[in-house]
Amino acid sequence: MNPARIVFPGFWFGESSLMAAKKMAKRGVGGFCVYGGTAKETVRFIDAVRLASPYDHLLICADINEDLSEVVRDVPLLAKNIELGAAEDTEGAYRKGFLSARVARSIGIDWLLAPVVDIGSESPSFGQNPLAVARLCGDYAAGMANGGVLNCIKYFPGVGSTLKTLAQMEDTEFVPYKHMFRRADAVMPSDMVFSNLDAANRAVMSERIISGLLKKRLNYKGCVVSSPLFKSHISEEAAAALRMVHCGVELLLAPQDVQGVMDLVEEEYEKGNIADMVIRAVSNLELFTSKVQTSTAPVLPLKEALAQAKAFKK
């Protein structure tokens, strides 16, 4: 059991070292989050790190809110979530998820860290009506699944819930989450502080929010992943990442100090302090790998997948 597998480094085209990424892959990280390459550059990178990895299949994530154009420079923009929500266009939400998956698979990306299921009035939200958001996100996720990729619902407990009571959140923010749990491959907690729930910790570092609220009160049984760590500018990142693991986070995405995070995770695993957490996380990764490898969704040539996405209303 390799504890490095719970770490998913980020790779930034034009900044990150391919040689260093290959070394991380060889060391046994579970996958990578890709940022800022063209589609063809991303294909070449994925081929290189998969060749270096000891695993049959290395998972590749796209950290998106709206569509793949956020992390792959030359793929088409798709309709905005808020526009689909305003029109209550569930068919459009399905097509967006499906076409996003088709383009992702044609590049080699297995996992789209989407959809955003939070309630709100601005992009990347689908809207303010909890049941409508649940329907739209459900169809979006169905499109992703039929296109052959994994999903991740985010950002729990919902960015609009900072001043609400738990009872109010049950009637609003939690509605889409509860509807989506059966479809969700993973849940990503927010990196915000919710003073109404835990004033001392970001949600992603809060045992009260992850273990107490998400897993116990709402009975979520699946995988929990961190928000991309580099975005949070957390001090003492390795120690913070370890704290996330103890709070119930299973996979650590895109840390700035990859080496430090991996070293500490491996050290704590060898001490027996996080063995159960690592075993659960690796079990989920094996399930995810099997799911993408056994998908019957066709993998289109990149040119064809991009052409289909371009035809989708912007």
C-alpha angles and dihedrals in degrees: 000000000000112000091198086075092079089065122086109188121207121240118205115194111231091020111047125073117245089204090055091047091053090051090052090049091050090049088059111257113169096238145306139265110223126215135185108350130125117255092259093046089051091050091053092047093050092049090051098050093042089054090052095047122096090218128091089237129014113208118233122202133202113207101213141152101184111007146327094277086082091069105016109056103209104042120107125269112244132206113294118254092233091054092051089047094050090054092040084230102172091165089054091049090053092049091048091053092044096048092044088054093048093053091044093051092047088057095043099256113141104180131049112194091220165145110059104219097181121125115246149121099244138061132309088035121090091221147284103285108093097208093045090050089050091053094046094047091046091055091044090053091046089055090050092050093048088049090055106250137116123246138212123201117215164235102005129224088018129260093245095058101076095109100032131102120241090254091055091047091052088059096044125011097031096050097080091041093053091047091049101046093091090052098040122107089188144353123224116206119216121257089222126105113245104201091189090061107025117354094186101056144043110250091249089057097041121106088189092058101036103035100023103037108021100035103029109026096035094031097227109171102180139088123306120203131189123249109253100289097213090065093059098056089217116184116231089019099185092053090045091050091051090050089053089055091052089050092055105273109138105185126042113211129205104338119185092222099047094163093051093047093049093046093052094044091051092046093051091045092053089051089054094242098122103018095119092048093050093047090052092047094049090047089056091048090053089051091049092048091051091048095055095039094051095043112127092208109121118246104227125208108267094246092053094047091050091049091053091049092050089057091060114101111261 
